[in-house]
Amino acid sequence: MLPAILARLREQPSRTGSLIITLYGDAIAPRGGSLWLGTLLEIFRAIGVGGGVVRTAVSRLAADGWLARNRVGRNSFYHLAERGRDATEAATPRIYGRLSPGWGGRFRLALVDPGPARQALAESGYGTVLPGLLVAPDTAPAPQNGLVLSADAEPEAARALAARAWPLDDVAGRYRQFIAAFPDAPGPMTDRDALLARMLLIHEYRRVVLRDPHLPAVILPPDWPGHAARALCARLYAALLPGSERWLDANAVAEDGKLPPPDPALLRRFA
């Protein structure tokens, strides 16, 4: 499993910074949040990323407000800064939670001026019907400003609106690529490789699922591949979790020594 994922990763542009945030959000934040730079370098060296590349990526993430550094003697420890924590907390339920919420048959229509408010709505799953007019099922977060209307829709009309407002064909294609890239089971591997495979698995899934508007199943196209992709990711994640956590127990270093035990919520992901 791992060689195939690494080969896929190397075909893509450098994503070291994004991989670091994936690692922190998935594995380090649930265990106190702080990691020694030396451990980070060891993890990335195992997937063929040199120390200079990692140090440059960490410096950029710190400069951009994603990571913060604490020095203890001559050692540097990094944890998520405010921007990184906010992004991780917003992404966590979208990555590990349900894809399709229940629905009462109503949409929110929001007239919002261009700017951060519109961008925030788009990132939370709102689609665009017309310039300045955004739409989402009424299960989505309500806008904090702008004009908001509520509208009923029958399933057929709702599916037509969804096809217009969201790039569902593109998201479906990305889900199918994810399914094709990963086996049904990880196969035997060391604890270290389980951690690497877990990081790369969530990295690839995260890149797709955060584009998914998480629409109610009734208004999605038939045979929506997101459900199969989520089931595959959940199955592989459960298989990789024990070994990857053992590696962190034995090898990862935090400011106080070993990483603390994981938050129990870690074991409920994808439930």
C-alpha positions as CSV (number, residue, x, y, z in Angstrom):
1,M,0.0,0.0,0.0
2,L,2.6,2.5,1.1
3,P,4.8,2.4,-2.1
4,A,1.8,3.1,-4.3
5,I,0.8,6.1,-2.2
6,L,4.3,7.5,-2.2
7,A,4.5,7.1,-6.0
8,R,1.3,9.0,-6.3
9,L,2.5,11.7,-4.0
10,R,5.7,12.2,-6.0
11,E,3.7,12.8,-9.1
12,Q,2.2,15.9,-7.6
13,P,3.7,19.3,-6.9
14,S,5.4,19.7,-3.5
15,R,2.9,19.6,-0.8
16,T,5.1,19.3,2.3
17,G,3.5,22.2,4.2
18,S,0.0,20.8,3.6
19,L,1.2,17.3,4.7
20,I,2.6,18.8,7.9
21,I,-0.7,20.4,8.7
22,T,-2.5,17.1,7.9
23,L,-0.1,15.3,10.3
24,Y,-0.7,17.8,13.1
25,G,-4.5,17.9,12.6
26,D,-4.9,14.2,12.4
27,A,-2.3,12.7,14.8
28,I,-0.6,15.4,16.9
29,A,-3.4,17.7,18.0
30,P,-5.3,14.8,19.7
31,R,-2.1,14.1,21.7
32,G,-1.3,17.4,23.2
33,G,-0.5,19.3,20.0
34,S,3.3,19.8,20.4
35,L,6.0,17.9,18.5
36,W,9.8,18.1,18.4
37,L,11.2,19.2,15.1
38,G,13.5,16.2,15.2
39,T,10.5,13.8,15.2
40,L,9.0,15.7,12.3
41,L,12.2,15.5,10.3
42,E,12.3,11.7,11.0
43,I,8.8,11.2,9.8
44,F,9.3,13.1,6.6
45,R,12.7,11.6,5.9
46,A,10.9,8.2,5.8
47,I,8.9,9.3,2.8
48,G,11.9,10.8,1.1
49,V,11.5,14.5,2.0
50,G,14.8,16.1,3.0
51,G,15.4,18.0,6.1
52,G,16.0,21.3,4.3
53,V,12.6,21.1,2.6
54,V,10.9,20.3,5.9
55,R,12.6,23.2,7.7
56,T,11.6,25.6,4.9
57,A,8.0,24.4,5.0
58,V,7.9,24.8,8.8
59,S,9.3,28.3,8.7
60,R,6.7,29.3,6.1
61,L,3.9,27.8,8.1
62,A,5.1,29.7,11.2
63,A,5.4,32.9,9.2
64,D,1.9,32.5,7.9
65,G,0.4,31.8,11.3
66,W,-0.3,28.1,10.9
67,L,2.4,26.9,13.4
68,A,4.1,28.4,16.4
69,R,7.5,27.4,17.9
70,N,8.6,26.9,21.4
71,R,12.3,26.5,22.2
72,V,13.5,24.3,25.0
73,G,17.2,24.6,25.2
74,R,18.5,24.0,21.8
75,N,15.5,22.0,20.6
76,S,12.5,23.5,18.7
77,F,9.0,22.2,19.3
78,Y,6.1,23.2,17.0
79,H,2.3,23.3,17.7
80,L,-0.7,24.6,15.7
81,A,-1.0,28.4,16.0
82,E,-4.4,30.1,16.1
83,R,-4.9,30.0,12.4
84,G,-3.9,26.3,12.3
85,R,-6.2,25.4,15.2
86,D,-9.2,27.3,13.8
87,A,-8.7,25.6,10.4
88,T,-8.3,22.1,12.0
89,E,-11.3,22.5,14.2
90,A,-13.4,23.6,11.2
91,A,-12.2,20.7,9.0
92,T,-12.3,17.9,11.6
93,P,-16.1,17.2,11.5
94,R,-16.1,17.5,7.7
95,I,-13.2,15.0,7.4
96,Y,-14.3,12.4,10.0
97,G,-18.0,13.0,10.3
98,R,-21.0,12.1,8.2
99,L,-21.1,13.1,4.5
100,S,-24.8,13.5,4.1
101,P,-26.9,15.2,6.8
102,G,-30.7,14.8,7.1
103,W,-32.8,17.3,5.4
104,G,-36.3,18.8,5.7
105,G,-36.5,20.0,2.1
106,R,-35.6,23.7,2.5
107,F,-32.7,25.8,1.2
108,R,-31.1,29.0,2.5
109,L,-30.5,31.6,-0.2
110,A,-28.0,34.3,0.9
111,L,-27.3,37.6,-0.9
112,V,-23.8,38.4,0.4
113,D,-21.4,41.1,-0.8
114,P,-17.9,40.0,-2.1
115,G,-15.3,39.6,0.6
116,P,-14.4,37.4,3.6
117,A,-18.0,36.7,4.5
118,R,-18.8,35.2,1.1
119,Q,-15.5,33.2,1.1
120,A,-16.3,31.8,4.5
121,L,-19.8,30.7,3.3
122,A,-18.2,29.0,0.3
123,E,-15.7,27.2,2.5
124,S,-18.6,26.0,4.8
125,G,-20.4,24.4,1.8
126,Y,-22.5,27.1,0.2
127,G,-22.8,26.9,-3.6
128,T,-23.2,29.8,-6.1
129,V,-26.4,30.1,-8.1
130,L,-25.6,33.5,-9.5
131,P,-22.9,36.1,-8.7
132,G,-23.7,37.3,-5.2
133,L,-26.4,34.6,-4.6
134,L,-25.3,31.7,-2.6
135,V,-27.4,28.6,-1.6
136,A,-27.1,25.7,0.9
137,P,-29.5,23.3,2.6
138,D,-30.9,24.7,5.8
139,T,-28.6,22.3,7.7
140,A,-25.6,24.5,6.8
141,P,-24.5,27.3,9.1
142,A,-26.6,30.5,8.8
143,P,-24.8,33.6,7.4
144,Q,-24.0,36.2,10.0
145,N,-24.8,39.1,7.6
146,G,-26.4,39.7,4.3
147,L,-30.0,39.0,3.2
148,V,-31.1,35.4,3.9
149,L,-34.2,33.8,2.4
150,S,-35.7,30.4,2.9
151,A,-37.2,28.3,0.1
152,D,-38.8,24.9,-0.3
153,A,-37.8,22.6,-3.1
154,E,-39.1,19.2,-4.3
155,P,-36.3,16.6,-4.8
156,E,-36.2,16.9,-8.6
157,A,-35.9,20.7,-8.5
158,A,-33.4,20.4,-5.6
159,R,-31.2,18.0,-7.7
160,A,-31.2,20.4,-10.6
161,L,-30.3,23.3,-8.3
162,A,-27.5,21.3,-6.7
163,A,-26.1,20.4,-10.2
164,R,-26.0,24.1,-11.0
165,A,-24.7,25.5,-7.7
166,W,-21.9,23.0,-6.9
167,P,-19.2,21.3,-9.0
168,L,-20.5,17.8,-8.3
169,D,-19.0,16.2,-11.4
170,D,-15.6,17.4,-10.4
171,V,-16.0,16.2,-6.8
172,A,-17.3,12.8,-7.9
173,G,-14.3,12.4,-10.2
174,R,-11.9,13.2,-7.4
175,Y,-13.7,10.6,-5.2
176,R,-13.3,8.0,-7.9
177,Q,-9.6,8.8,-8.2
178,F,-9.2,8.4,-4.4
179,I,-11.0,5.0,-4.5
180,A,-8.8,3.8,-7.4
181,A,-5.6,4.9,-5.6
182,F,-6.1,2.9,-2.4
183,P,-6.4,-0.9,-1.8
184,D,-9.3,-2.4,0.2
185,A,-6.9,-3.4,3.0
186,P,-3.4,-2.0,3.9
187,G,-1.6,-5.4,4.2
188,P,1.2,-6.1,6.7
189,M,3.4,-3.1,7.6
190,T,5.6,-1.8,10.4
191,D,4.3,0.7,12.9
192,R,6.3,3.5,11.3
193,D,4.8,2.7,7.9
194,A,1.3,2.6,9.4
195,L,1.9,6.2,10.6
196,L,3.1,7.2,7.1
197,A,0.2,5.5,5.4
198,R,-2.3,7.0,7.8
199,M,-0.9,10.5,7.1
200,L,-1.0,10.1,3.4
201,L,-4.4,8.5,3.4
202,I,-6.0,11.4,5.4
203,H,-4.1,13.9,3.3
204,E,-5.5,12.5,0.0
205,Y,-9.0,12.1,1.5
206,R,-8.9,15.6,3.0
207,R,-8.2,17.1,-0.4
208,V,-11.4,15.7,-1.7
209,V,-13.8,15.7,1.2
210,L,-13.2,19.4,2.0
211,R,-14.4,20.2,-1.6
212,D,-17.5,18.2,-1.0
213,P,-20.5,20.4,-0.2
214,H,-21.9,17.6,2.1
215,L,-25.4,17.7,0.6
216,P,-28.3,15.6,1.7
217,A,-28.3,12.3,-0.1
218,V,-31.7,12.9,-1.6
219,I,-30.4,15.7,-3.8
220,L,-27.1,14.0,-4.8
221,P,-26.7,12.2,-8.1
222,P,-27.4,8.5,-8.1
223,D,-24.5,6.2,-6.9
224,W,-22.6,9.2,-5.3
225,P,-19.0,7.9,-4.9
226,G,-18.4,9.9,-1.8
227,H,-20.1,7.2,0.3
228,A,-17.8,4.5,-1.0
229,A,-14.8,6.7,-0.6
230,R,-15.7,7.4,3.0
231,A,-16.2,3.7,3.8
232,L,-12.8,2.9,2.2
233,C,-11.1,5.6,4.2
234,A,-12.8,4.6,7.4
235,R,-11.8,1.0,6.9
236,L,-8.1,1.7,6.2
237,Y,-7.9,4.3,9.0
238,A,-9.2,1.8,11.5
239,A,-6.6,-0.7,10.3
240,L,-3.7,1.8,10.4
241,L,-4.6,3.5,13.7
242,P,-3.2,0.9,16.2
243,G,0.2,0.6,14.6
244,S,0.6,4.3,14.0
245,E,-0.3,5.2,17.6
246,R,2.2,2.6,18.8
247,W,4.9,4.4,16.8
248,L,4.0,7.7,18.3
249,D,4.0,6.2,21.8
250,A,7.5,4.8,21.3
251,N,9.2,7.5,19.2
252,A,7.5,10.9,19.1
253,V,8.9,13.6,21.4
254,A,7.0,16.5,22.9
255,E,8.2,19.3,25.2
256,D,7.5,17.2,28.3
257,G,9.0,14.0,26.9
258,K,6.7,11.4,25.3
259,L,3.4,12.5,23.8
260,P,0.4,12.3,26.1
261,P,-2.2,9.6,25.5
262,P,-4.6,10.5,22.6
263,D,-7.9,12.2,23.2
264,P,-10.6,9.4,23.4
265,A,-12.4,11.2,20.5
266,L,-9.7,9.9,18.2
267,L,-11.1,6.4,18.5
268,R,-14.6,7.6,17.5
269,R,-13.5,9.1,14.2
270,F,-15.6,7.8,11.2
271,A,-18.1,6.3,13.6
